[in-house]
Amino acid sequence: MPLSAPAAPYGGAGAPVRQEQAGRAWPAAPRNGVPVVDGWQGPAPMGPAPVGLAARSRAPAADAVPRFGAGSKAQRFPWLLPVRPAASGVAADEARLGDLAVRAASLVGPGHRCQEPATARQDAYRLARDATGDHLLLAVADGVSSSAHAELGATVAASTAVNHLRRRLDEPDGAAPLSAAELFEETATAMRREAARRGLDPSDVCAVLFTAVIPTRPSTPTGARTMWAAWLGDASLWRLDEDRWRYAAGDRKSTSGGYDSNALQDTLPADPHAVRETLLDLRPGDVVSLVSDGVGDGLATIEELNAYLADRWRTPLPVAAYLSDVGFDAERFLDDRTSVTVWVDPDARSRPPGRGIAPASERYGGPGGWPA
């Protein structure tokens, strides 16, 4: 489906910088078809393994997440269960679709899990594809903490968004441009309807939302493709630029007084008309991340974290290592964290546009191909 340009460039800053990632290598594949990745190994073992356990993997230390500065006191306390039954405090996924690899992780923040009454994870994400596998569909939603049922708002927003995109892309007239206004209005309506069904006020289910559609095949002989993104609120999109993550789209939290992590103006379901959209050109080797502000604020304000994740997420890594990174420990960073990262295969340009993706066994050399 052709993706339409927005009425005005995002933020008036002009087109995003295009980066050639010539030095970036996609993980090699061994003969059995499983990709080789350099996963985080954690702290070095302290002495020999206990007798009888030598053949077992050593459990990671309790603080085996990257720490920046002194860390937060809340990080050191046990996790507590929410008062109301809720979705899991942790969610994670990894997948490959066409030329794209994706990792996703979401976990309840230290400030929501370590003191009574503990609250549910108020972030949500969804990964999906269209019927033909030509597009990867992404949504990251962040419930507003002041809403009584923020977790419900985030869940409904993310689910409604990907279902809408899937339906639109699968329609016979799928060549019609995507409409951010239509998408966010439908999402707001679904949130209000679900609130009413449960006897809640719309203000009880407020959330922000970032959505994206990425073609799984290049549209030019050079391997380029165009990503469509639409958002409302402080979830954001970041792009890997050599040795650091650079802000690409989303509602900035900059104010006249500097960076304000609490700055938030528009939310769903009240303000669907405030949605914005943009197009970004992606080339072979590009890496982008959709994040809630629990991660985005860290990328914007902690240089060491930004550099660390730029190095760690240069190529796809095991989902457990990715989840550990998203759970980073930093002082005053107590919010829920969600991140979805997409890598474009550096070799995508080698296939002419329009050619189908080769079978997994051909692409990865093993008899079983890419693992199911």
Secondary structure, DSSP 8 states (H G I E B T S, - for coil): ------SS-GGG--S------TT-------TTS---------S---SS--TT-TTS-----TT-S-EETT--SGGGS-----SS--S-SEEEEEEEETTEEEEEEEE--HHHHSSSS-----EEEEEEE-TTS-EEEEEEEEE-TTSTTHHHHHHHHHHHHHHHHHHHHHSTTTTS---HHHHHHHHHHHHHHHHHHTT--GGGG-EEEEEEEEESS-SSTT--EEEEEEEESS-EEEEEETTEEEEEEE---EETTEE-TT-----BTT-GGG-EEEEEEE-TT-EEEEE-HHHHHHHHH-HHHHHHHHHHTSS---HHHHHHHHT-EETT--S-EEEEEEEE-TTGGGS-TT-----HHHHH-STT-S--
